[in-house]
C-alpha cells in the first residue's frame, strides 16, 4: 500500500504547485501582464517557466514507476486493453513496418508503460488549473487562462524550442529506451505532450486554441481531435494514436 501512496502523494503535490503558480499569475494586476506584441510579460514568463519545470521534474520522478511497469508483461497487456491504439505499435515491430528506422520492443514497452503516467499527470494539471479558476470565478479565471495560452501559442520559436527541449530531456529519463530513438521522433513525441499542455491551458479557448496551433510554424504534430480528446477524457487514446503515427 505504501508503494501505491507515493505516486498519489507526488501527484497531489504537483497539483498544488500548479495551483500556486496560477493563483499568483491570475491575481497579478492586469497592467503587469501587458507586454509589447505577443511577447510574454515578466509574470507570464515566470509562470510558464515554473509550470514547465515542475512538469519535467514530475516526468523524471515517474521514471522508476514506468520502468517497473515496462518490465511487467501483465501490466503492459492491461494498459493495451484500456488503450487499444497501443497494440498497433507491437504490430509494427512484428511486421517490420517502421519506415527506415528501427524501434525496439523495449522502447515500445517503455512508451506503453509511460502513457498512463502521462495521462495521470495531465489530470492533475487540469485539476490544478480548475481549482484556481474556481476560486477566482469561472469567467474571470477562464478568460485570463485563455489569454495566457494564446500568447504562449503565438510566442517566438526560441520560447517553444526551450520548452520542447526540456520535455524531450524529461522523456529520456521517463521512458526506457527513449534516448535511443532518433532525435526527430524524440522531438515529435515531446511536441505531443507540449500540445496537450497548451490546449489544457486554453481549454476554454476551444476551437481558437486548436486553430492557432494548427498554424504554428514550430509545430509538426497534428492537433485535430486533441481538444475533443481532452474534454472527453480520452487523451491517452489521442497520445497513443499520435505516437503510432510517428513510429
C-alpha positions in Angstrom: 0.0 0.0 0.0 2.8 2.4 0.9 4.3 2.0 -2.7 0.9 3.0 -4.2 0.6 6.0 -2.0 3.9 7.6 -3.1 2.8 8.3 -6.7 -0.6 9.6 -5.4 1.2 12.0 -3.0 3.5 13.2 -5.7 0.6 13.9 -8.0 -1.3 15.9 -5.4 1.9 17.9 -4.6 2.2 18.6 -8.4 -1.4 19.7 -8.5 -0.8 22.1 -5.5 2.2 23.5 -7.2 0.2 24.2 -10.4 -2.5 25.9 -8.2 0.2 28.1 -6.6 1.7 29.1 -10.0 -1.7 30.1 -11.5 -3.0 31.7 -8.4 0.0 34.0 -8.4 -0.4 34.7 -12.1 -4.1 35.2 -12.3 -4.2 37.6 -9.3 -1.4 39.7 -10.8 -2.7 43.3 -11.7 -3.5 43.5 -15.4 -1.0 46.2 -16.2 1.8 43.9 -15.0 0.7 41.3 -17.6 0.9 43.7 -20.5 3.8 43.2 -22.9 4.5 44.5 -26.4 3.2 42.4 -29.3 2.9 38.8 -28.5 5.8 38.6 -26.0 5.1 37.2 -22.6 5.3 39.7 -19.8 7.7 39.0 -16.9 5.0 37.4 -14.6 3.7 35.3 -17.6 7.2 34.1 -18.4 7.9 33.3 -14.8 4.6 31.3 -14.6 5.3 29.3 -17.8 8.9 28.6 -16.8 7.7 27.4 -13.4 5.0 25.2 -14.9 7.3 23.6 -17.4 9.9 23.0 -14.7 7.6 21.2 -12.3 6.1 19.2 -15.3 9.6 18.0 -16.4 10.5 17.3 -12.7 7.4 15.1 -12.5 8.4 13.2 -15.6 11.8 12.4 -14.0 10.2 11.4 -10.7 7.9 8.9 -12.6 10.9 7.0 -14.2 11.1 4.3 -11.6 7.4 3.5 -11.8 7.4 3.4 -15.6 10.5 1.2 -15.7 8.8 -1.3 -13.3 5.6 -1.3 -15.4 7.6 -1.8 -18.6 9.1 -4.9 -17.1 5.8 -6.4 -16.2 4.1 -8.2 -19.2 0.7 -8.4 -17.4 0.6 -4.7 -16.6 1.5 -3.9 -20.2 -1.3 -6.1 -21.5 -3.8 -4.4 -19.2 -2.7 -1.0 -20.4 -3.1 -2.1 -24.1 -6.6 -3.3 -23.3 -7.5 0.1 -22.0 -5.7 1.9 -24.9 -6.1 -0.4 -28.0 -4.2 2.0 -30.2 -1.0 0.8 -28.5 -1.4 -2.6 -29.9 -0.5 -1.1 -33.3 3.0 -0.4 -32.0 3.5 -4.0 -31.3 2.2 -4.9 -34.7 4.6 -2.5 -36.4 7.5 -4.1 -34.6 6.4 -7.6 -35.6 5.8 -6.7 -39.2 9.0 -4.6 -39.5 6.8 -1.7 -40.7 8.8 1.2 -39.2 10.0 3.1 -42.3 13.8 3.2 -42.3 14.0 3.4 -38.5 14.1 0.5 -36.0 12.0 0.8 -32.8 12.9 -1.9 -30.3 10.5 -4.0 -28.3 12.0 -2.4 -25.2 11.1 1.1 -26.4 7.6 0.0 -27.3 7.2 -1.4 -23.7 8.5 1.9 -22.3 6.1 4.0 -24.4 3.1 1.8 -23.4 4.2 2.0 -19.7 4.6 5.7 -19.8 1.2 6.7 -21.2 -0.9 6.0 -18.0 1.6 8.1 -16.1 1.3 11.0 -18.6 -2.5 10.8 -18.5 -2.4 10.9 -14.7 -0.1 13.9 -14.8 -2.3 15.8 -17.2 -5.3 15.0 -15.0 -3.5 16.7 -12.0 -2.7 19.7 -14.3 -6.4 20.1 -15.2 -7.4 19.8 -11.6 -4.8 22.4 -10.5 -5.9 25.0 -13.1 -9.6 24.3 -12.5 -9.2 24.8 -8.7 -7.7 28.3 -9.3 -10.3 29.2 -11.8 -13.0 28.1 -9.4 -11.5 30.4 -6.7 -11.4 33.4 -8.9 -14.8 32.9 -10.5 -15.2 30.9 -13.7 -15.4 33.7 -16.3 -12.6 35.8 -14.9 -10.3 32.9 -14.4 -11.1 31.2 -17.7 -10.7 34.3 -19.7 -7.3 35.1 -18.1 -6.1 31.5 -18.6 -7.3 31.6 -22.3 -5.4 34.8 -23.0 -2.2 33.4 -21.4 -2.4 30.2 -23.5 -3.0 32.3 -26.7 0.1 34.4 -26.0 2.2 31.3 -25.5 0.9 29.6 -28.7 1.8 32.7 -30.7 5.2 33.1 -28.9 8.5 33.0 -30.7 10.3 30.0 -31.9 13.0 30.2 -29.2 10.3 30.1 -26.5 8.9 26.8 -27.8 12.3 25.3 -28.6 13.3 25.8 -25.0 10.2 24.1 -23.6 10.3 21.2 -26.1 13.9 20.6 -25.3 13.1 20.3 -21.6 10.3 17.9 -22.2 12.5 15.8 -24.6 15.1 15.5 -21.9 12.5 14.6 -19.3 11.2 11.8 -21.6 14.7 10.4 -21.9 14.5 9.7 -18.2 10.9 8.7 -18.0 10.7 6.2 -21.0 13.1 3.2 -21.1 14.8 3.2 -24.5 13.6 6.7 -25.5 17.2 8.1 -25.7 18.0 5.5 -28.4 15.1 6.8 -30.6 16.2 9.1 -33.4 16.2 12.8 -32.5 13.4 13.8 -34.9 11.0 11.3 -33.4 12.0 12.3 -29.9 11.1 15.9 -30.7 7.8 15.0 -32.2 6.8 12.9 -29.2 7.8 15.9 -27.0 5.6 18.1 -29.2 2.6 15.8 -28.4 2.9 16.5 -24.7 3.5 20.2 -25.2 0.4 20.4 -27.4 -1.6 18.8 -24.6 -0.2 21.3 -22.1 -1.1 24.3 -24.3 -4.6 23.0 -25.0 -5.1 22.4 -21.3 -4.2 25.9 -20.6 -6.5 27.2 -23.3 -9.3 24.7 -22.7 -11.9 27.5 -22.7 -10.5 28.9 -25.9 -12.0 25.9 -27.7 -11.5 25.9 -31.4 -9.5 29.1 -31.3 -6.6 27.4 -29.5 -6.7 24.4 -31.8 -6.7 26.6 -34.9 -3.8 28.7 -33.6 -1.8 25.5 -33.0 -2.6 24.2 -36.4 -0.9 27.2 -38.0 2.0 27.3 -35.6 5.3 27.2 -37.7 7.2 25.5 -34.9 4.7 22.5 -34.6 4.9 19.3 -36.7 2.3 17.2 -34.8 -1.3 17.1 -36.0 -3.7 18.5 -33.3 -7.0 17.6 -34.8 -9.1 15.9 -32.2 -6.8 16.7 -29.3 -9.2 19.2 -27.8 -12.1 16.8 -28.0 -9.9 14.1 -26.5 -9.1 16.3 -23.5 -12.7 17.2 -22.9 -13.9 13.6 -23.3 -11.2 12.2 -21.0 -9.7 10.1 -23.9 -6.3 11.9 -24.0 -4.5 8.6 -23.6 -6.0 7.3 -26.8 -5.0 10.5 -28.7 -1.4 10.5 -27.4 -1.2 6.8 -28.3 -2.5 7.4 -31.8 0.0 10.2 -32.4 2.9 8.1 -31.2 1.8 5.2 -33.5 1.7 7.7 -36.4 5.2 9.0 -35.6 6.6 5.5 -35.4 
